[in-house]
């Protein structure tokens, strides 16, 4: 089945912190998007879309057909996909909000978001999703870096008024702390690494990401929490996932834990790494006969 491609228009751009740019998208494609999402109050809070970019100097014919382009064009002319969380869907304004992390000219989507002008057409695949905080959970544990921050912010807004939550968000510094709406029982801790994620050295990244210590040292409340931890793969998948699932014994049904990106890799390289990791985890274990 062909993947659903939506077309929207950039309505406006807002610089919400030194390293975050928010785009407001709308137009005729909003109705199609809303139909896919369903009722906003029931929508998952980690809703994401994959923006479609053309390599420099490449234009695609209309009508746009992603599947045909992938089968007819050489690799260097193929559409490039970049995944971002939908920060909010606003049915009244008929627009969606998407926050982009921007570090100068690094990457594809960030520089584009920092300079795109209202009126430009954008295409994306989706939405996809898989998590919404459970209202019946005794408490919630949410942790993320900049990549996962939009989903955490959306989750906080969806929590019941009496919810209890421990929230840890790793960003470059205090200037990137965003205003969040959360119930009174949500304790939000901002963790500063001292610079953009792609620019700091290994002493505060990967296995040494300050987010890891913040989560591990947090007070563990009574009852099994509903956990959402997303961010850089080394920190999340090789450190926090084992802590939550093995040490704290949180069940799979109450643990949404995944890497959104991997330090030093493009999204294409990250997808390949995840596929290799998944294949290794799913491979049958070969048990040899002991010899003497």
KOLFI-894134 format. One record per residue: x, y, z of N, C-alpha, C, O, CB in turn. Coordinates in steps of 0.001 Angstrom, whole numbers. Atoms other than C-alpha are relative to their C-alpha. Glycine has a CB too. Example, Ala and Ser with C-alpha at 12.3 -4.5 7.8 and 13.67 -1.06 7.14 Angstrom:
! residues 2
        nX        nY        nZ       caX       caY       caZ        cX        cY        cZ        oX        oY        oZ       cbX       cbY       cbZ
       890     -1190         0     12300     -4500      7800       900      1200         0      1936      1181       665      -992        27      1246
      -820     -1190       -60     13670     -1060      7140      -770      1090       730      -261      2198       899       414       462     -1415
This chain:
! residues 292
        nX        nY        nZ       caX       caY       caZ        cX        cY        cZ        oX        oY        oZ       cbX       cbY       cbZ
       849     -1199         0         0         0         0       879      1243         0      1824      1340       784      -958         9      1229
      -792     -1218       105      1359      3422      -994      -130       822      1276     -1200       880      1882      -436       828     -1221
        23      -811     -1202      2305      5692      1886      -750      1298      -268      -650      1880     -1349      1428       288       491
       823     -1206       115       -12      8634      2494       901      1244        -5      1663      1462       937     -1034        75      1166
      -773     -1231       110      1575     11914      1331      -955      1181        98     -1928      1266      -651       810        44     -1332
       829     -1181      -194        71     15181      2547       761      1229      -487      1988      1280      -409      -407       155      1492
      -593     -1265       438       694     18652      1123      -623      1139       795     -1845      1279       834      -203       219     -1530
       470     -1173      -741       437     21773      3288       820      1226      -378      1773      1157     -1155        79      -248      1522
      -670     -1271       250      1518     25397      3240       555       553      1301       -94       475      2344      -965      1012      -649
      -566      -672     -1170      3837     27179      5650      -770      1297       229      -797      2177      -632      1533       280      -188
       778     -1188      -320      1666     29771      7368       856      1068       670       730      2252       356     -1169      -366       896
      -899      -944      -662      4289     31373      9617      1105      -768       716      1020     -1981       912      -777       900       999
     -1172       571      -675      7590     30763     11388       267       796      1269       151      2021      1280      1256         8      -936
      -241      -657     -1280      8462     31502     15019      1261      -570       644      1411     -1785       766     -1216      -169       942
     -1196       418      -729     11826     31406     16804      -368       -36      1479      -533      1013      2101      1222       970      -271
       482       100     -1371     10847     30057     20229      1129      -146      1025       892       -40      2229      -940     -1166       117
     -1184        20      -862     14379     29649     21643      1209        56      -928      1045        -6     -2147        37     -1290       937
     -1166       -58       887     17981     29881     20381       122     -1193      -941       645     -1044     -2045      1246       102       819
      -169      1191       821     17804     26317     19024     -1310      -661      -413     -1304     -1796      -889       835      -986       732
      1291       548       403     14088     25796     18383      -738       984      -906      -873      2165      -585      -855      -336      1238
       845      -760       910     12033     27032     15432     -1329      -728      -137     -1359     -1941      -344       686       189     -1391
      1338       588       135      8280     26448     15274      -624       444     -1314      -688      1635     -1618      -909       403      1194
       717      -292      1235      6480     26207     11953     -1475      -317       176     -1848     -1313       796       588      -799     -1180
      1450       199        18      2729     26557     11555      -382      -363     -1426      -136       405     -2356      -779      1285       498
       349       505      1328      1397     24516      8628     -1504      -142      -108     -2172      -528       852       693     -1354      -282
      1443       109       206     -2083     24582      7134      -338       -41     -1475       447      -511     -2298      -725      1159       667
       438        30      1386     -4057     25017      3950      -932     -1158      -276     -1500     -1750       642      1187       -73      -917
       962      1017       403     -6102     22526      2000       337     -1377       559      -564     -2191       761       -73       -68     -1501
      -385      1307      -502     -4122     19567      3311      -409      -261      1432      -289     -1390      1908      1454      -162      -120
       350       204     -1403     -5367     20131      6858     -1160      -977       152     -1149     -1808      1061      -353      1329       652
      1155       898      -109     -8667     18343      6256       422     -1454      -140       -58     -2317       595     -1050       344     -1063
      -491      1362       194     -6869     15256      4992       761      -467      1231       630     -1616      1652       896       -83     -1246
      -750       334     -1209     -4567     15343      8004      -948      -273      1160      -785     -1257      1881       972      1133       364
       948       157     -1094     -7448     15777     10436      -781     -1308      -115     -1075     -1958       888      -961      1179        32
       705      1264       220     -9261     12834      8881       863     -1184       442       359     -2153      1011      -390      -150     -1485
      -905      1087      -396     -6203     10653      9452       183       -55      1502       338     -1137      2068      1353       162      -673
      -237       -68     -1449     -5798     11827     13061     -1222      -431       786     -1100     -1149      1778       400      1410       408
      1212       263      -757     -9421     11568     14169      -219      1073      1049       252      2200       899        62     -1374       654
       322      -960     -1049    -10675     13253     17328      1267       448       715      2022      -402      1187      -995      -604      1002
     -1233      -490      -628     -7910     15498     18770       180      -484      1436      1306      -757      1852        16      1507       -21
      -106       402     -1394     -8703     14500     22361       426     -1458       161       854     -1870      1239     -1318       223       696
      -379      1412       -53     -8015     10859     21508      1311      -273      -735      1787     -1408      -746     -1105      -858      -592
     -1194       199       827     -4927     11409     19337      1218      -303       872      1329       179      1999       267      1244      -871
     -1247       281      -704     -1551     10015     20368       836      1271        94       787      2131      -785       794     -1121      -712
      -778     -1218      -227       832     12605     21774      1400       -59      -597      2122       938      -584       102       268      1474
     -1300        84       683      3925     11290     19964      -188       -46     -1509       613      -651     -2223       785     -1241       473
       316        -3      1425      2359     11887     16546      1154       593      -809      1668      1660      -476     -1295       791      -262
     -1137      -472       789      5056     12252     13880      -306       -56     -1488     -1173      -807     -1936      1247      -829       310
        98        -5      1459      5385     13014     10179      1414       -38      -566      2374       332       109      -786      1257      -520
     -1290        56       691      8204     12472      7683        -8      1016     -1144      -660       810     -2167       291     -1443      -536
       -64     -1038      1024      8990     15616      5706       812      -489     -1198      1806     -1200     -1051       615      1294       576
      -631       427      1252      9982     15099      2073       802      1176      -566       250      2241      -845     -1075      -502     -1037
      -873     -1028       554     12959     17095       790       641      -506     -1283       935     -1693     -1424      1083       413      1022
      -696       335      1235     14507     17181     -2664      1466       409       126      1746      1476       672      -668       695     -1222
     -1400      -410         2     18325     17186     -3028       183      1299      -779      -632      1628     -1640       881     -1103      -597
      -267     -1268       682     19829     20481     -4192         3      -192     -1521       637     -1105     -2049      1350       588       466
        28        24      1455     19084     21144     -7845      -995      -978      -603     -1086     -1090     -1825      1342      -319      -503
       948       995       501     16390     18461     -8110     -1421       496       216     -1762       943      1311       209     -1368       696
      1425      -304      -118     12719     19188     -8803      -789     -1209      -462      -343     -1955     -1334      -384      1264      -826
       817      1166       316      9939     16623     -8997     -1245       407      -777     -1830      1456      -509      -394      -741      1280
      1173      -331       814      7111     16530    -11556     -1288      -116       811     -1352      -812      1825       -70      -916     -1229
      1339       104      -579      3467     17010    -10644      -875      -876      -906      -697      -848     -2124      -637      1417       188
       250       162     -1434      1421     15209     -9571      1122      -787       667      1709     -1686        65     -1343      -700       234
     -1096       608      -750      3922     14160     -6917      -338     -1444       344     -1383     -1710       937       294       803      1283
       216      1426      -264      4236     10363     -6673      1271      -566       615      2227      -879       -94      -385      -777     -1309
     -1194       425      -721      6707      9242     -4019       459     -1382      -433      1652     -1602      -640      -257        11      1491
      -373      1364       350      6607      5565     -4940       624       -71     -1386      1590      -805     -1598     -1213      -911        70
      -563        -3      1360      7251      6251     -8624      1395       610        -7      2291       109      -687      -918       774      -966
     -1317      -626       -62     10150      8569     -7813      1034      -964       556      2172     -1000        88       -48      1266       852
      -936       934      -616     11729      5897     -5653       382     -1142      -932      1451     -1733      -783      -592      -559      1270
      -299      1111       904     11561      3337     -8430       631       450     -1313      1175      -376     -2046     -1259      -770      -290
      -494      -466      1299     12624      5544    -11352      1235       888        74      1947      1029      -920     -1081       741      -698
     -1118      -946       -88     15246      7976    -10044      1245      -667       579      1135     -1600      1374      -391      1212       858
     -1240       517      -592     18920      7268     -9269        83       412      1467      -596      1358      1867      1245       514      -779
       -68      -269     -1445     19879      7270     -5541       264      1463       347      -317      1987      1297      1073      -847       617
      -367     -1365      -353     21382     10762     -5602     -1133       998      -242     -1061      2134       228      1220       417      -783
      1138      -877       248     18060     12228     -6823     -1246      -400       788     -2304       211       639      -318        12     -1468
      1137       486      -770     15807     10321     -4433      -456      1025      1042       365      1772      1574       356     -1315       682
       476      -862     -1097     13579     12249     -2003       664      -386      1319       909     -1564      1579     -1539       -92       137
      -608       200     -1316     15138     12663      1458     -1076       222      1061     -1785      1228      1023      1222       968       220
      1024       -89     -1036     12911     12043      4499       620       378      1341      1692      -107      1704      -758     -1328       120
      -427      -383     -1342     13266     13677      7909     -1232       -24       920     -2271       549       592       685      1424        -4
      1129       255      -886     11036     12731     10861       -81      1033      1121       916      1332      1779       103     -1400       589
       230      -980     -1060      9515     15288     13252     -1346      -238       671     -2307      -677        39        68      1425      -560
      1224       137      -772      6899     15216     15999      -908      1199      -229      -443      2336      -303       317      -155      1490
       993     -1074        81      3705     17228     15580      -235       514      1417      -734      -215      2274     -1348      -498      -663
       133      -566     -1349      3690     19536     18579     -1460       168       398     -1827       -94      1543       714      1346        83
      1419      -204      -313        -9     20337     18363      -815        42     -1282      -334       489     -2324      -204      1302       808
       973      -143      1084     -3028     20056     16083     -1064       973       486     -1664       768      1541      -634     -1393      -416
       969     -1023      -393     -5296     23107     16197     -1161        -5      -993     -1071       624     -2047       669      1411        63
      1132        75       935     -8687     22321     14595      -661      1349      -245     -1154      1603     -1344     -1032      -971       520
       652     -1301       168    -10017     25851     15202       772       870     -1002       180      1491     -1884      -114       725      1361
      -814      -789       928     -7115     27543     13423       310      -757     -1278       851      -189     -2226      1293       419       666
      -270       868      1153     -6882     24620     10965      1492        10      -343      1890       297     -1472      -835       450     -1227
     -1433        26       209     -3150     24283     11419       643     -1019       932        66     -1400      1951       606      1393       220
      -798       849      -871      -511     21982     12858      1302       724       309      1798      1508      -500       270     -1390      -653
     -1241      -628      -437      2579     23061     14788      1086     -1070        45       876     -2164       569      -171       692      1394
     -1142       909       -21      5963     21412     14301      1224       775       449      1551      1817      -118       235      -652     -1396
     -1209      -645      -522      9086     22309     16314      1238      -674      -574      1330     -1901      -595        29       -49      1547
     -1238       482       591     12512     21955     14684      1186       434       857      1263      1583      1291       153       519     -1446
     -1258      -340      -654     15880     21797     16435       956       519     -1070      1158      -130     -2096       608     -1236       760
      -858      -635       999     18280     24120     14608      1377       262       602      1499       907      1643      -631      1322      -515
     -1383      -245      -410     22072     24119     14954       760       559     -1200      1524      -160     -1843       678     -1311       540
      -683      -629      1126     23310     26568     12332      -387      -638     -1321     -1570      -796     -1625      1500       -77       187
       244       589      1324     23687     24974      8903        59     -1522        32        62     -2162     -1019      1015       531     -1007
      -102      1451      -131     23896     21418     10252     -1302      -681      -409     -2381      -273        20       365      -381      1436
      1159       784       373     21538     18916      8642      -766       581     -1175      -294      1492     -1856      -908      -131      1165
       855      -407      1120     18728     19364      6120     -1222       754       489     -1472      1884        70      -433     -1217      -814
      1273      -577      -416     15467     20064      7919       175      1249       860      -571      2215       699      -804     -1028       757
      -196     -1139      -878     16818     22447     10574       278      1296      -741      -432      2277      -526      1116      -280       936
      -262     -1221       768     18373     25006      8193     -1184       414      -864     -1460      1603     -1023      1219      -192      -874
      1183      -325       795     15305     24753      5976     -1050       692       859     -1600      1719       460      -588     -1267      -638
      1013      -578      -870     12958     25463      8890       375      1401       453      -498      2248       643      -220      -887      1204
      -464     -1298      -489     15096     28413     10005      -150      1104     -1037      -147      2285      -691      1442       -97       426
        31     -1017      1052     14783     30159      6649     -1241       -43      -879     -1440       861     -1690      1200      -143      -857
      1156       126       878     11547     28968      5026      -960      1174       209     -1132      1660      1327      -724     -1337       250
       897     -1150       -58      9080     31732      4213     -1451      -460      -112     -1731     -1486      -732       335      1010     -1121
      1418       325       130      5277     31712      4579      -406       -87     -1469        49       689     -2309      -856      1046       725
       463       208      1371      3548     30460      1458       673     -1167      -687       184     -1638     -1714       222      1236      -804
      -683      1126       636      6025     27683       678      -776     -1295       243     -1328     -1518      1321      1447      -131       533
       680      1291       -84      4544     24264       -13       937     -1050       595      2117     -1116       251      -495      -448     -1395
      -777      1086      -599      5706     21303      2089      -777     -1300      -155     -2008     -1314      -152       308       287      1505
       621      1328        88      5058     17582      1710       529      -863      1135      1683      -744      1547       284      -672     -1386
      -437       931     -1037      5165     14928      4370      -842     -1260       -37     -1977     -1265      -514       -79       651      1387
       679      1278      -139      4235     11317      4991      -521      -106      1425       167       275      2372       947     -1191      -345
       524       211     -1339      1987     10488      7904     -1363       624       198     -2002      1100      -741       951       547      1012
      -795       212     -1212       987     10882     10587        85     -1462       439      -742     -2293        63      -572       812      1119
      -110      1252      -723      2213      7880     12560        72       323      1480       265      1481      1850      1239      -820      -464
       -30      -244     -1441      2165      7445     16335       -11     -1329       748        -2     -2394       131     -1199       880       435
        37      1229      -767      2097      4954     19179       -98       175      1501       -64      -813      2235      1184      -781      -302
        27      -211     -1451      1850      6593     22617      -934      1142       364      -966      2182      -293      1410       287       530
       774     -1046      -672      -610      8559     24710         5      -365      1477      -239     -1526      1809     -1486       124      -579
       -74       344     -1419      -261      8801     28515     -1308      -601       505     -2392       -98       211       354      1233       822
      1182       685      -541     -2630      6432     30325      -523       761      1216       203       972      2187       337     -1474       382
       573      -802     -1083     -4966      8393     32561       -73      -776      1308       -76      -180      2384     -1388       483      -385
       141       805     -1211     -5238      5469     34993      1332      -338       665      1342      -935      1741      -727     -1270      -324
     -1310       336      -567     -1474      5161     35610       191       705      1346      -207      1860      1496      1139       392      -981
      -218      -652     -1306      -454      5828     39254       949      1188       -88       825      2143       679       547     -1005       999
      -878     -1147       256      2321      8106     37976       668      -183     -1352       619     -1259     -1948      1068       159      1125
      -616       -10      1327      4225      8992     34832      1459       414       110      1820      1284       903      -759       948      -955
     -1401      -377       129      7919      9135     33994       250       353     -1450       102      -492     -2333       953     -1142       478
      -280      -464      1346      8829     11194     30946      1397       580       -51      1780      1363       818     -1037      1038      -454
     -1364      -513       141     12357     11907     29737       339       109     -1472       -50      -742     -2270      1022      -910       729
      -333      -213      1411     13755     13276     26494      1083      1050      -127      1359      1799       810     -1244       418      -803
      -856     -1125       365     16308     15494     24815      -817       900      -930     -2043       798      -968      1346      -484      -688
       720      -938       862     15439     18208     22277      -899      -712     -1014     -1999      -243     -1307       988       892      -732
       781       701      1022     14227     15661     19707     -1314      -518       556     -2324      -535      -148       802     -1154      -580
      1206       528      -602     11712     14195     22117      -823      1016       759     -1929       709      1202       349     -1095       900
       695     -1033      -775     10717     17454     23810     -1405       306      -526     -2320       413       292       820      1269         2
      1371      -282       449      7705     18191     21517     -1005     -1066       424     -2138      -740       780       -26       134     -1500
       901      1070      -412      6204     14782     22318      -252        46      1500     -1377      -191      1939       570     -1361      -396
       177      -129     -1439      6805     15258     26057      -937      1169       304     -1822      1049      1151      1364       195       704
       862     -1162      -216      5193     18713     25893     -1450      -326      -317     -2353        72       418       468      1176      -852
      1363       392       363      2154     17271     24120      -583      -965      1020     -1767      -882      1346       -22      -634     -1390
       461       960     -1005      1934     14428     26654      -402       707      1288     -1414       356      1895      1090     -1039       289
       322      -737     -1218      1987     16862     29583     -1354       700      -130     -2126       751       827      1103      1025       313
      1272      -679       217      -917     18769     28069     -1170      -978        18     -2303      -588       303        27       752     -1320
      1062      1013        48     -2879     15510     27736      -233      -687      1337     -1197     -1439      1478       331     -1038     -1038
       146       651     -1294     -2390     14416     31360     -1235       520       742     -1586      1691       601      1258       216       848
      1114      -466      -836     -5400     14550     33724       482      1028      1019      1670      1091      1334      -669     -1188       722
      -369     -1070      -934     -5469     17445     36184       609      -537      1279      1390       157      1931     -1209       842       334
      -522       558     -1249     -4686     15111     39088      1184      -939      -220      1573     -1662       698     -1098      -736       728
     -1107       915       314     -1824     13256     37367      1262       371       761      1511      1537      1065       285         2     -1503
     -1312      -175      -628      1537     12776     39055      1062      -402     -1030       968     -1474     -1629       130      -857      1329
     -1014       293      1019      4604     12920     36802      1363       524       422      1478      1576      1051      -399       610     -1350
     -1383      -454      -109      8371     13147     36977       525       152     -1416       474      -788     -2210       886      -999       843
      -354      -356      1371      9756     14844     33876      1432       522       -36      1808      1403       737      -982      1056      -569
     -1399      -409       138     13386     15208     32778       264       324     -1468        42      -506     -2349       976     -1118       514
      -208      -452      1372     14333     17197     29691      1413       550      -133      1785      1505       549     -1051      1073      -401
     -1383      -432       223     17913     17571     28452        71       941     -1196      -373       606     -2295       925     -1218      -221
      -183      -989      1067     18735     20690     26421      1393       606       125      2130       303      1063     -1098      1113        65
     -1334      -598        -1     21815     22750     25595       242       846      1239      1289       730      1878       196       846     -1243
      -170      -897     -1139     21270     25338     28314     -1311       652       369     -2342       338      -227      1044      1064      -302
      1241      -618      -499     18727     27518     30162      -787       765     -1055     -2007       884      -938       323       928      1123
       721      -759      1025     17883     29561     27057      -929      -878      -834     -1823      -369     -1510       987       701      -912
       857       911       765     16301     26462     25502     -1103      -630       851     -1801     -1535       392       843     -1093      -624
      1118       461      -816     13922     25838     28389     -1282       663      -504     -1392      1889      -494       239       317      1513
      1242      -514       563     10447     26224     26890     -1103        33      1055     -1074      -728      2022      -436      -851     -1196
      1159       -52      -876      7231     27183     28629      -882     -1214      -290     -1275     -1446     -1434      -793      1332      -191
       795      1209       149      5248     23993     29228     -1262        95       848     -1264       694      1923       820     -1241       389
      1257        77      -748      1670     23415     30325      -120     -1398       580       -84     -2382      -159     -1233       341      -908
        21      1298      -667      1387     20622     32887      -876        83      1249     -1081      1169      1790      1437      -456       368
       784         0     -1242      -789     19570     35835       879       314      1194      2098       165      1108      -693     -1353       204
      -789      -371     -1177       292     20691     39334       888     -1120       520      1933      -857      1115      -913       447      1094
      -760      1128      -504      1534     17190     40138      1170      -415      -867      1800     -1438      -598      -893     -1144       170
     -1130       315       885      4141     17225     37354      1234       779       452      1228      2010       478      -344       333     -1488
     -1280      -611      -386      7696     17895     38543       917        -7     -1214      1330     -1070     -1676       662      -761      1207
      -789      -118      1225      9720     19185     35589      1420       437       343      1627      1474       973      -655      1000      -984
     -1412      -291      -234     13523     19112     35745       695       201     -1339       691      -694     -2185       681     -1140       809
      -777      -264      1210     15588     20744     33004      1460      -362       266      2043        46      1271      -134      1496      -442
     -1371       470      -128     18995     19143     32485       833       657     -1102       489       552     -2279        76     -1565       -86
      -821      -732       968     21737     21207     30782      1292      -752      -285      2028     -1112       634       314      1416       515
     -1246       701       365     24546     19516     28837      1125       967      -316      2286       563      -365      -235      -912     -1197
     -1032      -998       228     26378     22770     28073       221       381     -1445      1102      1190     -1734      1258      -479       552
      -136      -335      1409     25962     22927     24297      -934      -845      -837     -1548     -1778      -321      1440      -187      -462
       842       801       890     24063     21588     21273       443     -1464       -14      1628     -1760       134        35       573     -1423
      -282      1436      -106     23840     17784     21188      1083      -466      -954      1881     -1336      -605     -1254      -788      -253
      -976       440       979     25940     17443     18054      1357       639       127      2271       286      -618      -512       252     -1337
     -1250      -741      -112     28713     19761     19223       783      -299      1270      1989       -58      1317      -281      1458       -69
      -711       284     -1250     29550     18661     22772       837     -1266      -147       603     -2068     -1052      -996      -147      1176
      -846      1187        92     32208     16029     23423      -635     -1178       732     -1708     -1055      1321      1393       290       572
       573      1237      -535     31672     12485     24644      -162         7      1514      -811      -886      2059       855     -1162      -395
       128       -37     -1453     31949     13501     28300     -1415       331       447     -1785        74      1593       962      1005       579
      1390      -341      -336     28343     14751     28169      -958      -489     -1094     -2006       114     -1324      -149      1532       195
       842       538      1063     26910     12637     25349        58     -1519        31       910     -2100       704       442       536     -1383
         7      1455        80     26058      9024     24577      -173      -640      1357     -1148      -368      2057      1269      -494      -636
        62       675     -1296     26767      6854     27609       140       960      1167      -176       612      2305      1075     -1051        84
      -203      -990     -1057     27583     10012     29555     -1013      1141       -58      -826      2164       601      1400       562       -88
      1013     -1051        87     24502     12045     28642      -568       288      1387      -947      -646      2093     -1132      -407      -977
       500      -325     -1346     23366     13915     31781     -1432      -456       251     -1836      -605      1404        85      1481       225
      1369       488      -164     19801     12749     31149       -21     -1359       694      -937     -1655      1461      -700       -93     -1361
       -53      1352      -580     20838      9219     32154        64        78      1519      -722      -569      2211      1218      -784      -546
      -151      -127     -1454     21983     10210     35643     -1238       623       624     -1657       222      1710      1237       839       343
      1189      -666      -543     18966     12479     36130     -1131      -991       209     -1808      -951      1237      -458      1127      -932
      1076       982      -107     16546      9615     35481       338     -1059      1042      -506     -1412      1866      -264      -659     -1359
      -384      1076      -918     18488      6975     37407        -8       467      1467      -283      -326      2367      1392      -531      -371
       -75      -507     -1366     18851      9211     40472     -1337       521       516     -1443       904      1681      1027      1092        78
      1303      -524      -405     15198     10273     40542      -687      -936       991      -504     -2152       944      -893       214     -1225
       777       797      -944     12958      9115     43356     -1011      -858      -762     -1703      -373     -1657      -720       912      1028
       938       927       641     10935      6060     42318     -1255       -98       872     -1183      -501      2033       653     -1420      -210
      1248       -42      -762      7304      6370     43392      -664     -1378        47      -232     -2312      -629      -964      1029      -610
       724      1262      -132      4875      3623     44369      -844      -278     -1244     -1364       639     -1878      -891        23      1252
       795       391      1154      3113      1657     41636       805        37     -1280      1837       703     -1360     -1204       892      -129
      -704        36      1279      4142       935     38070      -352      1227      -834     -1525      1463     -1124      -342     -1288      -771
       286     -1215       780      4506      4157     36069      -251      -313     -1468        74     -1397     -1952      1155       991       121
        33        30      1451      3643      4772     32457      1188       830      -461      1276      2021      -163     -1373       549      -581
     -1294      -615       314      7039      5585     30955        65       400     -1470      -346      -352     -2354      1153      -964       338
      -293      -467      1355      7921      7648     27888      1400       594        16      1619      1655       601     -1063      1051      -501
     -1378      -484        76     11657      8040     27181       472       -92     -1442       587     -1186     -1996       939      -812       943
      -424       -40      1402     12824      9134     23734      1086      1051      -163      1028      2119       445     -1202       301      -943
     -1084      -941       227     15991     10810     22512      1139      -667      -739       908     -1540     -1575       494       579      1316
     -1167       556       679     19527      9986     21392       126     -1489       328         5     -1889      1486      1290       762       408
       122      1448      -142     19774      6231     20830       971      -608       999       591     -1510      1745       198      -644     -1321
      -962       587      -930     22936      5500     22794      -441       225      1445      -391      -692      2265      1402       595      -228
       443      -307     -1353     21627      7234     25892     -1270      -754       352     -1401     -1280      1457      -223      1494       155
      1310       598      -281     18121      5830     25594        25     -1513       -85      -373     -2194       860     -1036       540      -957
       123      1434       254     18493      2339     24117      1032      -821       762       738     -1940      1184       131      -272     -1479
     -1065       769      -644     21787      1282     25704       158       321      1485       985      -284      2167      1306       253      -707
      -128      -365     -1406     21293      2905     29089     -1359        27       705     -1600      -774      1608       679      1360       127
      1245      -175      -730     17818      4002     30127     -1000     -1133      -222     -1784     -1443       675      -627      1299      -390
       954      1083       227     15878      1168     28508       263     -1166       951      -673     -1705      1542        70      -479     -1457
      -304      1110      -897     17691     -1496     30505      -298       370      1452      -730      -480      2230      1466      -418      -149
       321      -437     -1360     17298       561     33683     -1498      -135       268     -1898      -658      1308       454      1460       222
      1451        27      -195     13524       867     33217      -560     -1412       -81     -1360     -1815       763      -684       880     -1029
       600      1308       234     12779     -2601     31894       571     -1093       910      -174     -1944      1395       193      -393     -1445
      -627      1077      -762     15293     -4751     33801       135       313      1482      -216      -505      2333      1352      -300      -568
      -205      -333     -1408     16146     -2912     36996     -1300       392       697     -1552       -19      1830      1005      1126       123
      1241      -459      -609     12785     -1267     37622     -1199      -881      -334     -2286      -692       213      -281      1405      -433
      1020      1002       326     10764     -4114     36062     -1297       594      -536     -2378        71      -267      -305      -818      1215
      1192      -573       630      8377     -1867     34145      -376      -862     -1199       483     -1187     -2019       243      1486      -434
       451       883      1064      6294     -3980     31772        69       690     -1355        55      1918     -1449     -1420      -476       275
      -101      -544      1359      6538     -3560     28014     -1201       869      -343     -1056      1871     -1043       126     -1133     -1018
      1196      -765       307      2965     -2292     27844       -32      1371       635      -823      2223       230     -1190      -756       425
       -54     -1300      -666      3836       608     30138      1305       737      -274      1639      1686       434      -181      -176      1491
     -1306      -610       273      7186      1527     28570       146       321     -1485       372      -574     -2300      1139      -933       456
      -285      -467      1354      7489      3579     25388      1402       601        23      1589      1747       431     -1075      1050      -499
     -1407      -400       -88     11277      3797     25057       651      -246     -1357       681     -1378     -1839       750      -786      1138
      -569       165      1338     13016      4442     21748       971      1130      -316       864      2229       228     -1113       -53     -1056
      -913     -1020       486     15840      6310     20066      -632       762     -1150     -1170       160     -2080      1328      -623      -434
       493      -837      1097     14780      9234     17880      1111       303     -1002       836       592     -2167      -586      1310       548
     -1135      -310       863     18283      9781     16465      1237      -619       637      1197     -1060      1785       172      1555      -201
     -1243       543      -537     21869      8588     16887      1141       956      -326      1307      1381     -1469       286     -1419      -573
     -1117      -946       120     24880     10807     17429       965      -460     -1093      1392     -1615     -1110       748       142      1354
      -960       294      1061     27146     10978     14354      -579      -677     -1215       169     -1050     -2119      1069      -838       532
       619       662      1152     24612      9461     11931     -1113       856      -573     -1805      1564       159      -545     -1380       393
      1158      -608       629     22171     10855      9404     -1219      -852       311     -1083     -1943       866       203       150     -1534
      1200       805      -247     18566      9676      9614        42     -1294      -801      -423     -2331      -327     -1267       795      -352
      -113      1229       785     19286      7205      6792       912      -998       705       597     -2185       783       531       305     -1415
      -912       870      -718     22247      5822      8731      -601      -520      1283      -341     -1655      1682      1276       719       295
       661       424     -1232     20172      5710     11902     -1025     -1093      -281     -1125     -2060       475      -675      1194       684
       980      1037       342     17407      3726     10199       703     -1327      -284       220     -2388       112      -845       430     -1223
      -756      1223       280     20005      1238      8949       504      -617      1291       443     -1834      1466      1178       289      -945
      -493       498     -1292     21504       961     12443     -1124      -658       786      -920     -1720      1376       620      1146       823
      1130       569      -734     18066       344     13983      -422     -1334      -601      -756     -2268       127     -1184       974         3
       369      1253       649     17290     -2335     11394       987     -1103       351       592     -2243       594       -70       183     -1515
     -1019       990      -357     20587     -4084     12127      -142      -421      1461         9     -1597      1790      1410       562      -254
       181       314     -1414     19972     -3851     15878     -1215      -892       197     -1165     -1850       969      -144      1286       825
      1216       798      -110     16449     -5233     15491       233     -1421      -486      -230     -2382       129     -1134       645      -790
      -281      1327       546     17694     -8108     13335       847      -818       966       633     -2019      1130       707       117     -1355
      -852       703      -951     20362     -8966     15892      -779      -461      1220      -550     -1552      1742      1150       887       429
       796       354     -1173     17849     -8927     18740      -983     -1126      -291     -1304     -1925       589      -750      1214       504
      1000       999       357     15385    -11110     16834       604     -1302      -501      -108     -2294      -659      -915       554     -1043
      -654      1206       528     17971    -13627     15550       -44     -1111      1032       168      -852      2217      1463       295      -404
        31      1120      -948     17620    -17111     17107      1386      -246       580      2400       -82       -99      -524     -1280      -683
     -1270       294      -676     20299    -18042     19609       417     -1414      -348      -356     -2356      -172      -121       175      1547
      -502      1312       374     22443    -20921     18390       699      -638      1203      1649       -79      1751       967       104     -1210
      -575       682     -1146     23233    -23413     21138       845     -1162      -496       319     -2129     -1046     -1105      -489       973
      -904      1056       480     26276    -25536     20356       120     -1117      1002      -217      -953      2175      1378       564      -300
      -222      1154      -877     27105    -28961     21766      1362       133       661      2376       333        -8       -98     -1338      -792
     -1252      -150      -724     29729    -28789     24448       929     -1163      -321       502     -2317      -322      -254        89      1514
      -970      1065       290     32889    -30721     23568       945      -198      1157      1042       630      2062       791       314     -1264
      -951       311     -1071     35474    -32341     25742      1373      -270      -623      2332      -554        96      -483     -1232       845
